[in-house]
Amino acid sequence: MRRRGIGLNMGSKLKVAGLVAVGALAGALTTLQFSAYARSAFSPLPLEELQQLAAVFGIVKSDYVESVDEKKLITDAISGMVAGLDPHSQYFDKKSFKEFREGTSGKFVGVGIEIGMEDGVVKIVSPIEGSPAFRAGLKSGDLITRIDDTAVKGLTMDQAVKRMRGEPATKVTLTIFRKAESRSFPVTITREEIRVQSVRAKMVEPGFAWLRVSQFQDRTVDDFVRKLDELYKQDPNLKGLVLDLRNDPGGLLEGAVAMSAAFLPSDVVVVSTNGQLQDSKAIFKATPEHYLRRGGNDPLRRLPDAVKKVPLVVLVNEGSASASEIVAGALQDHKRATVMGAQTFGKGSVQTVRQLSAETALKITTARYYTPSGRSIQAKGIVPDVWLDETAEGNVFAALRTREADLSKHLKEGEEGKDEAREKAREEARKKLEEMSKNNEIKPLPEFGSAEDFPLQQALNQLKGQPVMASKSATERKAQASGS
């Protein structure tokens, strides 16, 4: 998805490499462009269908069991029309547009989760690190079946997000179904302003550093530069760096271009876009004019020259989407880094925000993203150079995770047949889940960046030239990826 701050760059629009559309954040996230609304040439309007719309409007207005507000009917009609396009297009009314702009700034009031939909209920893609939901112990894969007294079944994602958002210090009770434990339980969470710490870094051992980007926000590039500069002050002769983009749902496109540019030669292609409109056909290079907004100094100038040559591993997983996929794809195509982990989410479409009035807007998909070599990210994602399991015991439940290709109405990339290999892997994972749940064998995954973080340890082995414990099912997963 593309969520981006409302600022201008590259003409009258701002692109954002957004947060996963499966990633509505309770706050919400996505990769976007902001653009003034420009009326394009329309083909003749379908008068018969418009007459039917007017007839339905009239019947609902006159015959419905209760009086219905006319403005609400029109708003609902617009919302339904846009929602029927794909999972990432959306009509913003006054309230949702305000919330959207708050979310793209990296600050919003809510519980702090990135969500998707599964079987008509809300699925937690990832709790935001340090948020009330994170502290309450909510986990990736948890299903939200009720929000206070309202059943989630039947709600749209936007409606669910609205019920979880609210004023600071107010409470919301979420009923959680945790598949791994085959149980439901309530969790009461106090809403607060969420300030996502998008960049963390540390020296994991002498000569080797870990830098994690959890989301691409307004200040992510500045924080990235500051953290990376601090690492080099601790060790000017850094031997290797792990760039951790796991569960990073995306954000600003400029941030993705800037982060890629930090490691790449000047002026090489980072990402391109292509769509119906002429202004949706663009190439973004590793140059300041393609990642700076509102002018200003280039923050990358503060980085030491050694950053361009430091051995680099990029960690990704099924939760890496949009902006993080752009970075991984660019560094992979230019052979600047080894990408390790799992096949990414596959959020490869561009959303443009067209402001309709001072308080309303339309977020609509206008283009697809392509890596420097011309690979489409949409519904495919980035396939790692080295497949890794999440633990030494294997990736038991990776097959159950939602990806772009699983979303209803997702943009298809070429002919997408039924992925029998993936379906088989999912069925096996479900059976394994049931078995482990009965035997109480399910353990939470280690925290990213910890000493128990298996993929991180394998990334360090890669940087040191030591043996890597690659995925036990690498052959099957590569076959699955090539067919997806």
VEXDREN-2710 file (C-alpha; in Angstrom, 1 decimal):
% VEXDREN-2710
k/r/px/py/pz
1/MET/0.0/0.0/0.0
2/ARG/1.0/3.4/-0.2
3/ARG/0.6/5.7/2.7
4/ARG/2.2/9.0/2.6
5/GLY/2.4/12.3/4.1
6/ILE/0.6/15.0/2.5
7/GLY/3.5/16.8/1.0
8/LEU/4.4/17.6/-2.6
9/ASN/7.2/16.1/-4.6
10/MET/7.7/15.2/-8.3
11/GLY/5.1/17.6/-9.5
12/SER/1.8/17.8/-7.8
13/LYS/1.8/14.4/-6.2
14/LEU/3.6/12.5/-3.5
15/LYS/4.2/8.8/-3.9
16/VAL/4.3/6.5/-1.0
17/ALA/5.4/2.9/-0.8
18/GLY/2.6/2.1/1.4
19/LEU/1.6/-0.1/4.1
20/VAL/0.2/-3.3/3.3
21/ALA/-3.4/-3.0/2.3
22/VAL/-3.9/-6.1/4.2
23/GLY/-2.4/-3.7/6.5
24/ALA/-5.1/-1.4/7.6
25/LEU/-3.6/-0.1/10.8
26/ALA/-5.9/0.2/13.6
27/GLY/-4.2/2.9/12.6
28/ALA/-3.9/2.1/8.9
29/LEU/-0.9/2.0/6.6
30/THR/-0.2/1.8/2.8
31/THR/2.0/3.1/0.0
32/LEU/0.6/6.1/-1.9
33/GLN/0.8/9.1/-4.0
34/PHE/-1.1/12.2/-3.3
35/SER/-2.3/14.1/-6.3
36/ALA/-4.7/16.9/-7.1
37/TYR/-7.8/15.6/-8.8
38/ALA/-7.7/16.1/-12.5
39/ARG/-10.7/15.3/-14.6
40/SER/-9.7/13.0/-17.4
41/ALA/-11.6/12.4/-20.7
42/PHE/-14.6/10.2/-20.0
43/SER/-16.2/7.7/-22.3
44/PRO/-19.9/8.2/-22.7
45/LEU/-21.8/7.5/-19.5
46/PRO/-23.9/4.3/-19.3
47/LEU/-27.3/6.0/-19.1
48/GLU/-29.3/2.8/-18.6
49/GLU/-27.2/1.7/-15.6
50/LEU/-27.3/5.2/-14.1
51/GLN/-31.1/5.2/-14.4
52/GLN/-31.1/1.9/-12.5
53/LEU/-28.9/3.5/-9.8
54/ALA/-31.3/6.4/-9.6
55/ALA/-34.3/4.0/-9.4
56/VAL/-32.7/1.9/-6.6
57/PHE/-31.9/5.1/-4.7
58/GLY/-35.5/6.2/-5.0
59/ILE/-36.9/2.8/-3.9
60/VAL/-34.6/2.7/-0.9
61/LYS/-35.5/6.2/0.0
62/SER/-39.2/5.7/-0.2
63/ASP/-39.8/2.0/0.6
64/TYR/-37.1/1.0/3.2
65/VAL/-38.4/0.1/6.6
66/GLU/-36.8/3.2/8.2
67/SER/-35.9/6.6/7.0
68/VAL/-32.5/6.7/5.4
69/ASP/-30.2/9.7/5.1
70/GLU/-29.8/10.6/1.4
71/LYS/-26.1/11.7/1.8
72/LYS/-25.3/8.4/3.6
73/LEU/-26.9/6.5/0.7
74/ILE/-24.7/8.3/-1.8
75/THR/-21.6/7.9/0.3
76/ASP/-22.3/4.2/0.7
77/ALA/-22.8/3.8/-3.0
78/ILE/-19.4/5.5/-3.7
79/SER/-17.7/3.4/-1.1
80/GLY/-19.1/0.2/-2.5
81/MET/-18.1/1.1/-6.1
82/VAL/-14.5/1.8/-5.0
83/ALA/-14.3/-1.2/-2.7
84/GLY/-15.3/-3.5/-5.5
85/LEU/-12.1/-2.6/-7.5
86/ASP/-9.4/-4.2/-5.4
87/PRO/-8.3/-4.6/-1.8
88/HIS/-6.4/-1.3/-1.7
89/SER/-8.7/1.3/-3.3
90/GLN/-10.9/3.2/-0.8
91/TYR/-13.2/6.2/-0.5
92/PHE/-12.3/8.5/2.4
93/ASP/-15.1/10.4/4.0
94/LYS/-14.3/13.3/6.5
95/LYS/-13.4/11.0/9.4
96/SER/-11.5/8.3/7.6
97/PHE/-9.5/10.9/5.6
98/LYS/-8.4/12.6/8.9
99/GLU/-7.4/9.2/10.3
100/PHE/-5.6/8.3/7.2
101/ARG/-3.5/11.5/7.2
102/GLU/-2.7/10.9/10.9
103/GLY/-1.6/7.3/10.2
104/THR/0.8/8.3/7.4
105/SER/2.6/10.7/9.8
106/GLY/3.5/7.8/12.0
107/LYS/1.2/9.0/14.8
108/PHE/-2.4/8.0/15.4
109/VAL/-4.6/7.1/18.3
110/GLY/-5.6/3.4/18.5
111/VAL/-4.5/0.0/19.8
112/GLY/-1.5/-0.4/17.4
113/ILE/-2.1/-3.3/15.1
114/GLU/-1.8/-3.9/11.4
115/ILE/-4.7/-6.0/10.2
116/GLY/-6.2/-7.9/7.3
117/MET/-9.4/-9.8/6.7
118/GLU/-9.8/-13.6/6.8
119/ASP/-13.0/-15.5/6.5
120/GLY/-15.0/-12.3/7.3
121/VAL/-13.2/-11.5/10.5
122/VAL/-10.2/-9.3/11.3
123/LYS/-6.8/-11.0/11.3
124/ILE/-3.8/-9.4/13.1
125/VAL/-1.0/-9.2/10.6
126/SER/1.4/-7.7/13.1
127/PRO/1.2/-5.8/16.4
128/ILE/3.2/-2.6/16.3
129/GLU/6.2/-2.9/18.4
130/GLY/5.7/-1.1/21.8
131/SER/2.0/-0.5/21.2
132/PRO/-0.9/-1.2/23.6
133/ALA/-1.7/-4.3/21.5
134/PHE/1.9/-5.5/21.6
135/ARG/2.1/-5.0/25.4
136/ALA/-1.2/-6.9/25.8
137/GLY/0.3/-9.9/24.1
138/LEU/-1.7/-9.9/20.9
139/LYS/0.1/-12.0/18.2
140/SER/0.4/-12.2/14.4
141/GLY/-2.4/-14.6/13.2
142/ASP/-4.8/-13.8/16.1
143/LEU/-8.4/-13.3/14.8
144/ILE/-10.6/-10.5/16.2
145/THR/-14.2/-11.8/16.3
146/ARG/-15.8/-8.9/18.4
147/ILE/-15.0/-5.3/19.0
148/ASP/-16.7/-4.3/22.2
149/ASP/-20.2/-5.7/21.7
150/THR/-20.1/-5.7/17.9
151/ALA/-19.5/-8.9/16.0
152/VAL/-16.8/-8.4/13.4
153/LYS/-18.4/-10.8/10.9
154/GLY/-20.0/-8.6/8.2
155/LEU/-18.0/-5.5/8.9
156/THR/-15.6/-4.0/6.3
157/MET/-12.0/-3.5/7.2
158/ASP/-12.6/0.2/7.4
159/GLN/-15.6/-0.2/9.7
160/ALA/-13.5/-2.5/12.0
161/VAL/-10.7/0.0/12.0
162/LYS/-13.1/2.9/13.0
163/ARG/-14.3/0.9/15.9
164/MET/-10.8/0.2/17.2
165/ARG/-9.7/3.8/16.8
166/GLY/-10.9/6.4/19.3
167/GLU/-9.8/9.1/21.7
168/PRO/-6.7/8.7/23.9
169/ALA/-7.2/6.9/27.3
170/THR/-10.5/5.3/26.2
171/LYS/-10.8/1.5/26.3
172/VAL/-11.8/-1.1/23.8
173/THR/-12.4/-4.7/24.4
174/LEU/-11.4/-7.1/21.6
175/THR/-12.5/-10.8/21.6
176/ILE/-9.6/-12.8/20.3
177/PHE/-9.6/-16.3/18.8
178/ARG/-6.1/-17.8/18.8
179/LYS/-5.9/-20.7/16.4
180/ALA/-2.7/-22.0/17.9
181/GLU/-4.5/-22.5/21.3
182/SER/-8.0/-23.2/20.0
183/ARG/-9.6/-20.7/22.4
184/SER/-11.3/-17.4/22.5
185/PHE/-10.6/-14.7/25.1
186/PRO/-11.3/-11.0/25.7
187/VAL/-8.6/-8.4/25.9
188/THR/-9.3/-4.9/27.1
189/ILE/-6.9/-2.3/25.7
190/THR/-6.5/1.4/26.5
191/ARG/-6.1/3.4/23.3
192/GLU/-3.2/5.8/23.1
193/GLU/-1.3/7.8/20.6
194/ILE/0.8/5.4/18.7
195/ARG/4.3/6.6/17.8
196/VAL/5.9/3.9/15.7
197/GLN/9.6/3.6/16.3
198/SER/10.4/2.7/12.7
199/VAL/14.2/2.2/13.0
200/ARG/16.2/0.2/15.6
201/ALA/19.8/-0.8/15.4
202/LYS/22.6/-2.4/17.5
203/MET/25.9/-4.1/17.2
204/VAL/25.1/-7.8/17.6
205/GLU/28.8/-8.8/17.9
206/PRO/32.1/-7.1/17.1
207/GLY/32.2/-6.1/13.4
208/PHE/28.6/-7.0/12.7
209/ALA/25.4/-4.9/13.0
210/TRP/21.7/-5.3/12.8
211/LEU/19.4/-2.5/11.6
212/ARG/15.6/-3.0/11.7
213/VAL/13.1/-0.9/9.8
214/SER/9.5/-1.7/10.9
215/GLN/7.8/0.9/8.7
216/PHE/8.5/3.7/6.2
217/GLN/7.3/6.9/7.7
218/ASP/8.1/10.6/7.4
219/ARG/11.1/10.5/9.6
220/THR/12.3/7.0/8.7
221/VAL/15.1/8.1/6.4
222/ASP/16.5/10.6/9.0
223/ASP/16.3/7.9/11.7
224/PHE/17.9/5.4/9.4
225/VAL/20.8/7.7/8.7
226/ARG/21.2/8.6/12.4
227/LYS/21.2/4.9/13.5
228/LEU/23.6/3.8/10.7
229/ASP/25.9/6.7/11.5
230/GLU/25.9/5.6/15.2
231/LEU/26.8/2.1/14.2
232/TYR/29.8/3.4/12.2
233/LYS/31.0/5.5/15.1
234/GLN/31.0/2.4/17.2
235/ASP/32.9/0.5/14.6
236/PRO/34.3/2.4/11.6
237/ASN/35.4/-0.9/10.1
238/LEU/32.1/-2.6/10.0
239/LYS/32.4/-6.1/8.4
240/GLY/28.8/-6.7/7.7
241/LEU/25.3/-5.4/8.1
242/VAL/21.9/-7.1/8.4
243/LEU/19.0/-4.9/7.1
244/ASP/15.9/-6.4/8.7
245/LEU/12.7/-5.7/6.8
246/ARG/10.6/-8.6/8.3
247/ASN/7.0/-7.7/8.9
248/ASP/7.6/-4.2/7.4
249/PRO/4.3/-3.4/5.7
250/GLY/5.6/-0.4/3.7
251/GLY/5.1/3.3/3.8
252/LEU/6.6/6.2/1.9
253/LEU/8.0/5.5/-1.6
254/GLU/10.6/8.2/-1.1
255/GLY/11.8/6.3/2.0
256/ALA/12.2/3.1/0.0
257/VAL/14.1/4.9/-2.8
258/ALA/16.4/6.8/-0.3
259/MET/17.2/3.6/1.7
260/SER/18.1/1.8/-1.5
261/ALA/20.2/4.8/-2.6
262/ALA/22.2/4.6/0.6
263/PHE/23.7/1.3/-0.5
264/LEU/23.6/1.6/-4.3
265/PRO/25.7/3.6/-6.8
266/SER/24.3/7.0/-7.7
267/ASP/21.8/7.2/-10.6
268/VAL/20.9/3.5/-10.9
269/VAL/17.3/2.5/-11.2
270/VAL/15.6/1.6/-7.9
271/VAL/12.0/1.0/-9.0
272/SER/9.7/1.9/-11.9
273/THR/5.9/2.2/-12.1
274/ASN/3.5/1.6/-15.0
275/GLY/-0.2/2.3/-15.4
276/GLN/-2.9/3.7/-17.6
277/LEU/-2.1/7.4/-17.1
278/GLN/1.0/9.0/-18.4
279/ASP/2.0/10.3/-15.0
280/SER/1.8/6.8/-13.6
281/LYS/4.7/5.7/-15.9
282/ALA/7.8/6.7/-13.9
283/ILE/11.4/5.6/-13.1
284/PHE/12.9/6.3/-9.7
285/LYS/16.7/6.4/-9.4
286/ALA/19.2/6.5/-6.6
287/THR/19.4/10.3/-6.8
288/PRO/18.3/13.0/-4.3
289/GLU/15.7/14.5/-6.7
290/HIS/13.9/11.1/-6.6
291/TYR/13.7/10.8/-2.8
292/LEU/13.8/14.3/-1.4
293/ARG/10.5/16.0/-0.6
294/ARG/10.0/19.7/0.1
295/GLY/13.6/20.4/-0.9
296/GLY/16.1/20.4/1.9
297/ASN/19.5/18.8/2.4
298/ASP/20.2/15.2/1.4
299/PRO/20.4/13.2/4.7
300/LEU/22.4/10.5/3.0
301/ARG/25.3/12.9/2.7
302/ARG/26.0/12.3/6.4
303/LEU/26.7/8.6/5.8
304/PRO/30.3/7.4/5.5
305/ASP/31.5/6.1/2.1
306/ALA/31.9/2.6/3.6
307/VAL/28.1/2.2/3.5
308/LYS/28.3/1.7/-0.2
309/LYS/30.5/-1.3/0.1
310/VAL/29.7/-3.0/3.4
311/PRO/28.6/-6.6/3.0
312/LEU/24.8/-6.7/3.3
313/VAL/22.1/-9.2/4.0
314/VAL/18.4/-8.2/3.8
315/LEU/16.0/-10.3/5.9
316/VAL/12.4/-10.5/4.6
317/ASN/9.3/-12.7/5.3
318/GLU/5.7/-13.0/4.3
319/GLY/4.9/-9.8/6.2
320/SER/7.4/-7.7/4.2
321/ALA/5.3/-5.6/1.8
322/SER/5.3/-2.7/-0.6
323/ALA/8.1/-0.3/0.3
324/SER/10.1/-3.0/1.9
325/GLU/9.7/-5.2/-1.2
326/ILE/11.0/-2.3/-3.3
327/VAL/14.2/-2.1/-1.2
328/ALA/14.7/-5.8/-1.2
329/GLY/14.1/-6.1/-5.0
330/ALA/16.4/-3.2/-5.8
331/LEU/19.3/-4.5/-3.7
332/GLN/18.7/-8.0/-5.1
333/ASP/18.6/-7.0/-8.7
334/HIS/21.8/-4.9/-8.4
335/LYS/23.5/-7.8/-6.6
336/ARG/24.2/-5.4/-3.7
337/ALA/22.8/-7.7/-1.0
338/THR/21.8/-11.3/-0.4
339/VAL/18.1/-11.5/0.3
340/MET/17.3/-14.1/2.9
341/GLY/14.1/-15.4/4.5
342/ALA/10.7/-16.1/2.9
343/GLN/8.8/-15.0/-0.2
344/THR/7.4/-11.5/0.5
345/PHE/3.8/-10.4/0.6
346/GLY/3.5/-9.3/-3.0
347/LYS/2.0/-5.8/-2.6
348/GLY/3.1/-4.4/-5.9
349/SER/0.5/-1.8/-6.7
350/VAL/0.6/2.0/-6.5
351/GLN/-2.3/3.9/-4.8
352/THR/-2.8/7.6/-5.6
353/VAL/-4.8/9.8/-3.3
354/ARG/-7.0/12.2/-5.2
355/GLN/-8.4/14.9/-2.9
356/LEU/-12.1/15.4/-3.8
357/SER/-12.8/18.2/-1.4
358/ALA/-11.1/19.8/1.6
359/GLU/-12.3/16.8/3.8
360/THR/-12.8/13.8/1.4
361/ALA/-10.5/11.9/-1.0
362/LEU/-10.3/8.8/-3.1
363/LYS/-7.4/6.4/-2.8
364/ILE/-7.3/4.5/-6.1
365/THR/-4.8/2.0/-7.6
366/THR/-3.1/3.6/-10.6
367/ALA/0.0/1.6/-11.4
368/ARG/2.1/-1.4/-10.6
369/TYR/5.7/-1.5/-9.2
370/TYR/8.6/-3.2/-11.0
371/THR/12.1/-3.9/-9.8
372/PRO/15.1/-2.6/-11.8
373/SER/15.2/-5.7/-13.9
374/GLY/11.5/-5.4/-14.8
375/ARG/10.1/-8.0/-12.4
376/SER/6.6/-7.2/-11.2
377/ILE/6.1/-7.3/-7.5
378/GLN/2.3/-7.6/-7.6
379/ALA/0.9/-10.9/-6.2
380/LYS/4.4/-12.4/-6.5
381/GLY/6.6/-10.6/-4.1
382/ILE/10.4/-11.0/-3.8
383/VAL/11.8/-14.5/-3.8
384/PRO/14.8/-14.7/-1.4
385/ASP/18.2/-15.8/-2.6
386/VAL/18.4/-18.0/0.5
387/TRP/15.3/-19.5/2.0
388/LEU/15.2/-19.5/5.8
389/ASP/13.0/-21.1/8.4
390/GLU/11.9/-19.0/11.4
391/THR/13.3/-21.5/13.8
392/ALA/15.9/-24.3/13.8
393/GLU/12.9/-26.7/13.9
394/GLY/11.4/-25.3/10.7
395/ASN/8.7/-22.9/9.4
396/VAL/5.7/-24.8/10.7
397/PHE/3.0/-22.3/10.0
398/ALA/4.5/-20.1/7.2
399/ALA/2.1/-21.6/4.7
400/LEU/-0.9/-20.3/6.6
401/ARG/0.1/-16.7/6.3
402/THR/-1.9/-14.4/4.1
403/ARG/-0.3/-12.9/1.0
404/GLU/-1.5/-10.4/-1.6
405/ALA/-2.5/-13.3/-3.9
406/ASP/-4.9/-14.5/-1.2
407/LEU/-6.8/-11.2/-1.0
408/SER/-10.2/-11.1/-2.7
409/LYS/-10.2/-9.0/-5.9
410/HIS/-6.4/-8.6/-5.9
411/LEU/-4.8/-7.4/-9.1
412/LYS/-3.6/-10.4/-11.0
413/GLU/-0.3/-10.6/-12.7
414/GLY/-0.7/-12.7/-15.8
415/GLU/-2.4/-16.0/-15.6
416/GLU/-2.8/-17.1/-12.0
417/GLY/-3.9/-20.7/-11.8
418/LYS/-4.7/-22.5/-8.6
419/ASP/-1.5/-23.0/-6.6
420/GLU/-1.8/-26.6/-5.8
421/ALA/1.6/-26.8/-4.1
422/ARG/0.7/-23.9/-1.7
423/GLU/-2.7/-25.4/-1.0
424/LYS/-1.0/-28.7/-0.1
425/ALA/1.4/-26.9/2.1
426/ARG/-1.4/-25.1/3.9
427/GLU/-3.3/-28.3/4.5
428/GLU/-0.2/-30.0/6.0
429/ALA/0.4/-26.9/8.2
430/ARG/-3.2/-27.0/9.4
431/LYS/-2.9/-30.6/10.4
432/LYS/0.4/-29.9/12.1
433/LEU/-1.1/-26.9/13.9
434/GLU/-4.0/-29.1/15.3
435/GLU/-1.5/-31.7/16.4
436/MET/0.8/-29.3/18.1
437/SER/-2.1/-27.4/19.7
438/LYS/-3.4/-30.6/21.3
439/ASN/0.0/-31.4/22.7
440/ASN/0.7/-27.8/23.9
441/GLU/3.8/-27.7/21.8
442/ILE/3.4/-24.3/20.2
443/LYS/6.0/-21.8/21.3
444/PRO/6.1/-18.0/20.6
445/LEU/8.7/-16.9/18.1
446/PRO/11.8/-15.2/19.5
447/GLU/11.8/-11.4/19.3
448/PHE/13.5/-9.9/16.2
449/GLY/17.1/-9.0/17.0
450/SER/17.4/-11.3/20.0
451/ALA/20.1/-13.9/20.5
452/GLU/17.4/-16.6/19.8
453/ASP/16.5/-15.0/16.4
454/PHE/17.3/-17.9/14.1
455/PRO/17.1/-16.0/10.8
456/LEU/19.3/-13.3/12.2
457/GLN/21.9/-15.8/13.2
458/GLN/21.8/-17.4/9.7
459/ALA/22.3/-13.9/8.2
460/LEU/25.4/-13.4/10.3
461/ASN/26.7/-16.8/9.2
462/GLN/26.2/-15.7/5.6
463/LEU/28.2/-12.5/6.2
464/LYS/31.0/-14.4/7.9
465/GLY/31.2/-17.0/5.1
466/GLN/30.1/-19.7/7.5
467/PRO/27.5/-22.5/6.8
468/VAL/23.9/-21.4/6.7
469/MET/21.1/-23.6/7.8
470/ALA/18.8/-23.0/4.9
471/SER/15.1/-24.0/4.8
472/LYS/14.4/-27.7/5.3
473/SER/11.8/-27.4/2.6
474/ALA/13.7/-25.0/0.3
475/THR/13.1/-27.1/-2.9
476/GLU/9.4/-27.3/-2.4
477/ARG/9.1/-23.6/-1.5
478/LYS/11.1/-22.5/-4.5
479/ALA/8.9/-24.5/-6.7
480/GLN/5.9/-22.9/-5.1
481/ALA/7.3/-19.4/-5.5
482/SER/8.1/-19.9/-9.2
483/GLY/4.5/-20.9/-9.8
484/SER/2.9/-18.1/-7.8
END
